[in-house]
Amino acid sequence: MKIGVSKMYEDILRTIGANYKVVNPYNEKVDCDIIIISKGYREKVKKLNPNAKIIEIKSSTFKDLISSLEELKKLKIGDNRKINSFINYIKKREQIIKNKLKYKNVKVNPIGSMIKKVVIDLGLEIDNEGILLAPDYLGGEIKTHRYDLSTLERIEDRYIQIINIINSKYFH
């Protein structure tokens, strides 16, 4: 079984001990039985690779990443011990990051589904009059797709940026 993964998620497959090759299934046909890609690109990749099984990785939140890892485990992609160890590590990092939020009784106005998912996970109240939280691709200050970071680091970075905005606007 040949597994192809887009560059963005190579770090995950390396961490869990899977055998894979990095491919660009968004723009070309690839010789793989399974293709692991970003959520939201299934139809585009399926058109180019109609015979491959497509697995979309969700990675907006810590819970998304854990869910994606559980799915890989079910499909027998990677080493179960490494997957379980990585999941435990993610849960520890999640608690450390979430503990940085100094005040939860603040209203926020998240723009975009990714930011909204993080805000909901942080347990913050959503209100149109709240602190504006918008991603860079919609003109905001939150960088959501830092390709210089690993998948887990990107998730952590999003949370930290949101927490820092809230902490700085609420505690000055």
N, C-alpha and C positions, 0 to 999 in steps of 0.2 A: 504494500500500500504506500503510494507516494504522497507525501504531505507537502503542500506549498503554503507559504505564509507571506503576507505582505510585510514589507520592511518594518512598518510601524509596530508589529506585534512579534517580531523575531525574538525580542528579549524574553517574552513569556515562554515560548517554546524551548529556548535555551535553558531557562530556569527550571522548567519541569522535566528536562531530560528527554525531549521528543526528538525523533529523527525527522528532519525537514530540510527544505531548501527555500531560500528567499526568492519570491517571484513577484511579478507585476501583473496581477490578473485583471487590473482595472483597465489596462490598455492593450493586452495581448492574450492570445491563447497560450495556456501553459499545460505541460504534460504532468498532471497530478490527479490523483483520485479524490483527494480532499484539499480544499482551498480555504484558508483561514484569513478573514478580511475584517475591515471595520464595519460596524453596524450601519445599515442604510445603503449598502452598495450591492446587495444580493442580485437584483435584476440586471444591473450592468455587467457584473462578473458572470452571471449565468448565461447571458447572451453570447459572450466570448468563449465560455467553457461549459457547454450544455451538459456534458457527461459527468462533471465533477460534483461531489457533494460540497456544498458551500456552508461554512460555519462562520457566523458573524460574532465578533467579540464586542461585548458591551463594556465600556470603560469610562462612563461619566462619573460613577461613584465607586467607593470601595465595595459596596454590595454588588454592583454590576460586575466588577472584576472577579469577585468570589464566585458569583453565579456562572460566569463564563468558564472559570477553572473547573467548577463542578461538572459542567457540560463536557469539557475536554476529558475529564476523568471517566465519565459515563461512556464516552466514545473510545476509551482506551488509548488516548493520545497522551503520551508522557508517562512518567513513573509516578504511581499513586503516592508513594512516600514523599517524593519531592513536591507533588501537588499539595498534599496535606500540610507539609512544612511551610510552603509558600503561603497557603491560606492562613495558617496561624500567624505568620509574620505580618501579613496584610492586616489582620485583626488588631495586632499590637500597634502597628503604625497608625491605624485608624483612631484608636483611643488616644494616642499621643497627640495627634493632629487636632482632634475634636476638643481636647482639653485646653487648647490654646484660645478657644472662644471665651472671652471674659464675661459676656453678657448675652443671654438668649432672649430676653424680653425686648427685642428690637424689631421694628417692622422694616421689611426690605421689599424692593420692587425688582425681582429678577427678570431679565430679558433673555429669551432663548431657552430652549428646553434643557440644555445641559446645565446651565446655571440654576435653573429652577429645580432640577433634580438634586443638586448639591444643597441648595437652600432647604428643601424639604427634609433631606437627610440630616441636616444640622438642627432641625426642629424649629426653624425660624418662622415668624408670622409673615405672610405675604400680604402686601398692601400697596396699592398704586401710589400712595403718598410716602412710602418708605424709602430707605436708602437705595438709590439706583445701583443695580449690579448688572453690568452688561459685558458680554464678551467682546474682544477686540474686533472680531469679524462683523460685529454690529455697531461699531463705533465706541465701544466701552474700553475700560482699562484692564479687563481680565484676559490675560493670555491663556487660551484654552488648548492650543495645539503646539506645544513646545516639543519639536522633534529632536532636540538635543537631550531630552530626558527619557528615561525608561517609562513604560506604561504606568507602573505604580508611582513613580516620581511625578508624572504628569497629573495624576489624580491628586496626589498630595499637594502639588503646587497650586491647583485650582482651589482646593479647600483653604490653603494658607492665604492665597490672595484675597478670597472672600472674607475670611476671618480678619485679616489685617485691615481691610477697608472698613469693616464694621467696628473693630476695636479702635481704629484711628478716628472715625467720625463720631463715635459714641463716647469715647474717653479722650478728650483733649483738654 
